[in-house]
Amino acid sequence: MIELVSADRCIACDQCVEVCPTHVFDRGPDGVPVRTRQADCQTCFLCEAYCPVDALFVAPTTTPLPAGHPHRDETYLVEHDLLGSYRRALGWGGGRLTARDAVGPELP
């Protein structure tokens, strides 16, 4: 189940929106995808696998995690290197962009 879209990492490329077979996301006003239909998530991990900056986390569950669960906390996910972990498990480790690489050197 999709649990996190990191607004700090997201580059608004819409890859997750385009690859999601059940249309879980809508584009937010700031370009960051919003999980508007989380209950429709099939836990296919496509959004996480295709995200070029590891801004998404899909928990290996078929129902949403309860409030306060560590897998809903971006700090926890970063500290435990879980963002992008499915992509790495697939062997898609090379060629990923940092947010700075994706949008240019003008990032702070």
N, C-alpha and C positions, 0 to 999 in steps of 0.2 A: 504494500500500500504506500503510495506517495505520501511522505510525511514532511518534507522540507524543500522549499525553494529559497535559496539564499539570495536575497536582494543585493547583498554586497558583492557577490561573485558574478551574478547574472549579467550577461552582456546584451540581453534582449535580442538574441538571434532567432528565436522562435523554433529552434530545432525540436524542443520538447513538445511544443504545440503541434508541430507537423507530424511527428512520429507516433504520437499517442493514438492507438486504435480506438479508444473509447471517448476521445475528446474531453479529457478531464480538465484541461486548462483553458482559460481565456486570457487574452493579453490584458494586463492591467494598464491603468492610465499612464504609468511611468515606463511601460514596456516590459516590466517583469511579469512573467506568467503567474496567474492566480489559480489555485486549485478550487475551481468552482463546482466541480462534480467529483469530489474525492471518492464518494461511494461507488462510482463507476470504474474506479481503478481496478485493473485485472492483475496487478503486480507482475507485469510483464518485463519491467525494468528497462524498456526501450528509452524512456526519457533520460534516465540516469546514464545509460550506455552512450547515448548520442550527444550529451551535453559537452561542449568543447572546453568548458572551464570548471567542470565538477561542481556545479551549483545546486545539484539535486540529490536527495537521498530517498530511496525507496526501501522501506522496511520489508523483510521477508514474511509479511503477514497478509492476510486477506481481509482484515478489518482494521480500522484506524486504531492507533495506539492511544492509551489514556493520557489525559493531560498530565504533565509532569514527567512523562517517560523520557529517559535520557536520549532516545533516538528521535525526539522531537526538538532537541536543544542543539542549535548550531555549534555552540562552543564545545560541547561534548563530542559532537561528530568530528569537528576539526581536530581536537586534542587526541582522538582515537583513530585518526586517519580513515574515517569511514566515508567521507564524501569521495565519490569516484571509486569506491571499493568494488562495486559490481563490474565496472569497466575493466579494472585491473584483473579481476578474477577471470574475465573473458580473454585476457591476454592483449587487450587493447591499450597497453600502457604507454606506447610512444606517441609522439606527435600532438600531445595535448597542449593547449594554450593557457597561459596565465591571463588574467583579465587585462593586464598591462599589454601583453602581446596582441591580444584580440582587438583592442580599441586604440592602441597607440601610446606613445610616451607621455601624453598630456595628463595621464592619471596621476593623482597625488601619491 
